[in-house]
Amino acid sequence: MALPSYAGPVERIWYYSYRVACGAIFVFLIAPILVVIPLSFNSVPFFTFTPEMLSFDPAGYSLRWYRDFLNNPQWIHSLQNSFIIAIASTILSTTLGTLAALGLSRPYTPYKSVIMGILISPMIVPLIISATGMFFFYTSIGLAQTHLGIILAHTALGTPFVVITVTATLVGFDQSLIRAAQNLGAAPTTVFFRVIMPLILPGVISGGLFAFITSFDEVVVVLFLADFDQRTIPLQMFSGLREQISPTILAVATLLVLISVLLLTTLELLRRRSERLRGLSPQ
Amino acid sequence: MRAADGTPLKVSIARAMRRNRLLALGLIAPLFFFILFSFIVPIVDMSLRSIDNSVVPGVLPNTTAALRDWDGEGLPPEATFAALAADINAGRESREIGKVATRLNYEVSGMRGTIMGTARKIARIEEGPYKEALIEANKDWGETETWLLLKRLSDPYTFGYYLNAVDMRFDSVGNVVAQPEFRQIYVNLFIRTLWMSLLITGLTILLGYPIAHLMATLPLRYSNLLMILVLLPFWTSLLVRTTAWIVMLQSEGVINSLMVWIGLIANDARPQLVHNKIGTIIAMTHILLPFMVLPLYSVMKTIPPSYMRAARSLGANQLTAFVRVYMPQTMAGVGAGCILVFILAIGYYITPELVGGTSGTLISNLIAYHMQQSLNWSLAAALGVILLGTVAALYFIYNRIVGIDNMKLG
């Protein structure tokens, strides 16, 4: 929105102060995340910028907290757990969610809104309530304090995102393509893998990424369901922040920011690709 | 009309439609049953726990049976005392008696001592009359009130936990009365949760509206860049963002040091910004801001800029044009964003737990406290059901305004 040439002085002042205010809000959004990164290279165990750091003295910086992270078996164990749980629940929720989204997008599906409401519910219910309910039920059937229990719980929390993104991709999906393929003699599996899948793949991948980050970032359910053996990175951070706070947490936080940048980039590339395929944006 | 195989066309179409429906339901079924088993059943199970009162009838079965015929006047007959002695003895051996002690203590503090004290002495009481022996062991058994409490808790279901959740309780004869003042915490906490969620929602509009407007009106090249600044926090781990705010806000933290350096505050008068209400509000506003900006942006992008120009050329000044022409068109986005942020805010747990101290915690934190520390699980479940009901009502409104199908992610 450029300033029109007929703008008066009041409008000009208003326009520039509006821009400045917006800039301040963007700083508010991004600053906390950027501040963590240099602090994680601190050479002393403080959560603040030391005078050495501010004068860019190399002695003020070190990789000490990263070494601490890599040499601590507890952190490494949590990292493994986080990946095992997140990957397993992503595979499960992407498979189940994609199938359900295909069913929901077919014409003449009965009770659509009721089913959708139930499938989406894990996203709406506050996490503390889900965690409480899962704690009681999973304990009573012996799934609490197992990897399987947490994987199932995270799968439930992740599927709504897959259902929503894949359903959105299927909105513009031409159902007659399926009939055409069947007409030409394709078996149902061939139709699925050769016709449907390539078209909805961007939606499936972004849904899968959502499911992954939901599980990877989730702490409340893990807090209630996990024993020492199932500790994940977020739980380790959570208890670290509550008990003995150490700058190792900042090193972990920086690594997690890196992961989210990677995820964001992947999603952005996918979005561009699907927009290009639909001819929505100029090259 | 007949189809190729000779069946009437109507029958043939109905059959094809039925097959279509079954196929669709078949595709949905795996996820549906999975969610039912792994999510809905646990939630229902938790809701039932909020009215569950089976501890006393379960551990003291003979006593509750004997009390059924008691009229509540004076003391129950000798047979009831004998039943109680037998139940406590059995409960001591099966180690279940502590549950009863805890359960009774929720209702009347001090009952834990009564039960556990009696349980310790019960082995010495070998034969009747049990009435004198029990009153000798603990004089509470000589009080009608104690027996009335046991009789009241003999029912396997109760609404007592819901009363507790709104700072009320049953008195000894079963009337609903207010809790003593020092135990009245839940209503205030519900009010605080609602009030802070409203405040945070308001702040996200205040901060989100201008930047969404800027992104919607800038050329795509710039707005995509700015969008990254919104999406990066959105995709960054909640724990990372909470950690970041602890680092920023603590008394030796970045914000305070910056303010001292500028000269805004004295070095020895650094304000407390974290582990209180302010910390929760700042951190949660930051964390929930993208949930406001994204729906606002997607609505604002559909508003043609020519509308504002038309309003200006018809003589409206900038402000009038904005308020009368632009803002009404964005109301759908504002509504969607508000409800989304509000729903997320009232159920928030992690951030208030870490940056809220005692004055900035919300109802979720109390649920977690009862789950993990006081172990009053039924009260936690009752609080949870109330919270769930609130969220469900809000979600219903959201669905009416926006429709779940129109929800956009990322």
Chai-1 contact restraints between the chains, C-beta under 6 A:
chainA,res_idxA,chainB,res_idxB,connection_type,confidence,min_distance_angstrom,max_distance_angstrom,comment,restraint_id
A,M1,B,T217,contact,1.0,0.0,6.0,A-B,restraint_1
A,E11,B,Q318,contact,1.0,0.0,6.0,A-B,restraint_2
A,A21,B,P210,contact,1.0,0.0,6.0,A-B,restraint_3
A,C22,B,P210,contact,1.0,0.0,6.0,A-B,restraint_4
A,C22,B,I211,contact,1.0,0.0,6.0,A-B,restraint_5
A,C22,B,L214,contact,1.0,0.0,6.0,A-B,restraint_6
A,I25,B,L207,contact,1.0,0.0,6.0,A-B,restraint_7
A,I25,B,I211,contact,1.0,0.0,6.0,A-B,restraint_8
A,F26,B,L229,contact,1.0,0.0,6.0,A-B,restraint_9
A,L29,B,L229,contact,1.0,0.0,6.0,A-B,restraint_10
A,L29,B,P233,contact,1.0,0.0,6.0,A-B,restraint_11
A,I30,B,L229,contact,1.0,0.0,6.0,A-B,restraint_12
A,P32,B,A244,contact,1.0,0.0,6.0,A-B,restraint_13
A,P32,B,W245,contact,1.0,0.0,6.0,A-B,restraint_14
A,P32,B,M248,contact,1.0,0.0,6.0,A-B,restraint_15
A,I33,B,T236,contact,1.0,0.0,6.0,A-B,restraint_16
A,I33,B,A244,contact,1.0,0.0,6.0,A-B,restraint_17
A,V35,B,V254,contact,1.0,0.0,6.0,A-B,restraint_18
A,V36,B,A244,contact,1.0,0.0,6.0,A-B,restraint_19
A,F47,B,V247,contact,1.0,0.0,6.0,A-B,restraint_20
A,T48,B,E252,contact,1.0,0.0,6.0,A-B,restraint_21
A,L96,B,P30,contact,1.0,0.0,6.0,A-B,restraint_22
A,L96,B,L31,contact,1.0,0.0,6.0,A-B,restraint_23
A,L96,B,F34,contact,1.0,0.0,6.0,A-B,restraint_24
A,L99,B,L27,contact,1.0,0.0,6.0,A-B,restraint_25
A,A100,B,I28,contact,1.0,0.0,6.0,A-B,restraint_26
A,A100,B,L31,contact,1.0,0.0,6.0,A-B,restraint_27
A,L102,B,L27,contact,1.0,0.0,6.0,A-B,restraint_28
A,G103,B,A24,contact,1.0,0.0,6.0,A-B,restraint_29
A,G103,B,L27,contact,1.0,0.0,6.0,A-B,restraint_30
A,G103,B,I28,contact,1.0,0.0,6.0,A-B,restraint_31
A,R106,B,A24,contact,1.0,0.0,6.0,A-B,restraint_32
A,Y108,B,N20,contact,1.0,0.0,6.0,A-B,restraint_33
A,Y108,B,R21,contact,1.0,0.0,6.0,A-B,restraint_34
A,T109,B,A24,contact,1.0,0.0,6.0,A-B,restraint_35
A,P110,B,R21,contact,1.0,0.0,6.0,A-B,restraint_36
A,L119,B,I35,contact,1.0,0.0,6.0,A-B,restraint_37
A,I120,B,I404,contact,1.0,0.0,6.0,A-B,restraint_38
A,P122,B,F39,contact,1.0,0.0,6.0,A-B,restraint_39
A,I124,B,Y395,contact,1.0,0.0,6.0,A-B,restraint_40
A,P126,B,G347,contact,1.0,0.0,6.0,A-B,restraint_41
A,I128,B,Y349,contact,1.0,0.0,6.0,A-B,restraint_42
A,I128,B,S364,contact,1.0,0.0,6.0,A-B,restraint_43
A,I128,B,I367,contact,1.0,0.0,6.0,A-B,restraint_44
A,I129,B,G384,contact,1.0,0.0,6.0,A-B,restraint_45
A,I129,B,L388,contact,1.0,0.0,6.0,A-B,restraint_46
A,T132,B,M46,contact,1.0,0.0,6.0,A-B,restraint_47
A,T132,B,M371,contact,1.0,0.0,6.0,A-B,restraint_48
A,T132,B,G384,contact,1.0,0.0,6.0,A-B,restraint_49
A,G133,B,P42,contact,1.0,0.0,6.0,A-B,restraint_50
A,G133,B,I43,contact,1.0,0.0,6.0,A-B,restraint_51
A,G133,B,M46,contact,1.0,0.0,6.0,A-B,restraint_52
A,M134,B,P42,contact,1.0,0.0,6.0,A-B,restraint_53
A,F136,B,D45,contact,1.0,0.0,6.0,A-B,restraint_54
A,F136,B,M46,contact,1.0,0.0,6.0,A-B,restraint_55
A,F137,B,P42,contact,1.0,0.0,6.0,A-B,restraint_56
A,F137,B,D45,contact,1.0,0.0,6.0,A-B,restraint_57
A,L152,B,S38,contact,1.0,0.0,6.0,A-B,restraint_58
A,A156,B,I35,contact,1.0,0.0,6.0,A-B,restraint_59
A,A156,B,S38,contact,1.0,0.0,6.0,A-B,restraint_60
A,A156,B,F39,contact,1.0,0.0,6.0,A-B,restraint_61
A,I164,B,M407,contact,1.0,0.0,6.0,A-B,restraint_62
A,D217,B,S237,contact,1.0,0.0,6.0,A-B,restraint_63
A,D217,B,L238,contact,1.0,0.0,6.0,A-B,restraint_64
A,V219,B,I350,contact,1.0,0.0,6.0,A-B,restraint_65
A,V220,B,Y349,contact,1.0,0.0,6.0,A-B,restraint_66
A,P234,B,L239,contact,1.0,0.0,6.0,A-B,restraint_67
A,M237,B,L239,contact,1.0,0.0,6.0,A-B,restraint_68
A,L241,B,L354,contact,1.0,0.0,6.0,A-B,restraint_69
A,I249,B,T243,contact,1.0,0.0,6.0,A-B,restraint_70
A,A253,B,V240,contact,1.0,0.0,6.0,A-B,restraint_71
A,A253,B,T243,contact,1.0,0.0,6.0,A-B,restraint_72
A,L256,B,S237,contact,1.0,0.0,6.0,A-B,restraint_73
A,L256,B,V240,contact,1.0,0.0,6.0,A-B,restraint_74
A,V257,B,T236,contact,1.0,0.0,6.0,A-B,restraint_75
A,S260,B,W235,contact,1.0,0.0,6.0,A-B,restraint_76
A,S260,B,T236,contact,1.0,0.0,6.0,A-B,restraint_77
A,L263,B,W235,contact,1.0,0.0,6.0,A-B,restraint_78
A,L264,B,L231,contact,1.0,0.0,6.0,A-B,restraint_79
A,L264,B,W235,contact,1.0,0.0,6.0,A-B,restraint_80
